[in-house]
Amino acid sequence: MNNIDVEKLSHEELYDLYRRIVRRINALHRSKVVEKLQEFDIGDEVSFEHEGDIITGTVIRVNKKTLTVRSERGNWYISPALASKIPFTLKNRWS
């Protein structure tokens, strides 16, 4: 990794470096979101926490950045990082 002596950079150079760092961080974040979204399919049963409650529902849409989840409490748009798949079991199927 290149060592950059920030003490020697001008204001303009520092600002350019800052913009490049922010773009890179945003790109890494977007790639993580896309990767996590690929774990979910329409119809998956998921759970997530909201204000101390555990909400369960069904994925009805996989959006660019979020999942749309339908629950008894309505539709939710949640980050895929907050959702956990509920494993399919025969109990779920027959209850």
N, C-alpha and C positions, 0 to 999 in steps of 0.2 A: 504494500500500500504506500502511496506517495505521502510523504510528510509535507504539510503546507504550513509555513510559518505565517500565521494569520497576523502577527504583529507587524509584518512588513507590507501587508496588503493595504491598498487605498480603500476609501469608502466605496467607490464604484466596484472595485474588485471583490470586496467583501459582500456587497449586495448581490453581485452576479453569482458568487459562490452560494449564498443563501438561497437564491431562486433555484439553482441547480439541485441543491440538497432537498428542498421542499418538493420539487418535481419528482425526484427519485423516491422519496418517502411515499408520496402519493401513488406512484406506479407500483411500488411493492405492496402497499395496502390494497390497491385494486386487484392485484393478482391473487392475493390471499382471499379476498372476498369471492372472486370468480371460482377459485379452487374449492372453497367451502360450499358455494352454491351447487357445484357439480355433485355433491354428496346427496342432494335431495331431488326427489321426483314428485310430480303431482300424485296425490293419493297417500303419500307418506303420513303416518301419524307422528306428531311431534309434541314436545312439551317445552315450555319456557317459563321463566319467572317474571312476574309483573307485580310490583309493589308488595312483595312478600308472598304472593299467591302463585301457585303452580297452575299454569293454563295449559290445557291439552287441546289439540285440534288437528285438522287435516290440511296439508299443503294443497292449496287450490291453484297456485300460480308461482312459478319461479321467475322473478323479475331480474333486472340487471344488477341490482344491489341488495334486494331484499326478497324475503319469502312472503307470500300472502297466505295467511293461515286462517281457516274458518273454525271458530270454536262456538260453544254455547253462548259466549259473551260477545259474539260478533266477529267481524273480520279484523285481522291484525296484520300490519306490515312490520316484519321484524328482521333484524340482521341475522344472517345464517350462523354467525358466531354464537348467538344466544339460544339457538334451537338445538334440541337433542331429539334424535329419532327414538321413537318408542318401538322396541322390538316386536315383531309380529309373533303371536303365539296362538295356539289353538283356543286358549281361553278367550282371547280377544275376539276370535272369529265366531265362537259359538255363544258368547254371552249376550 
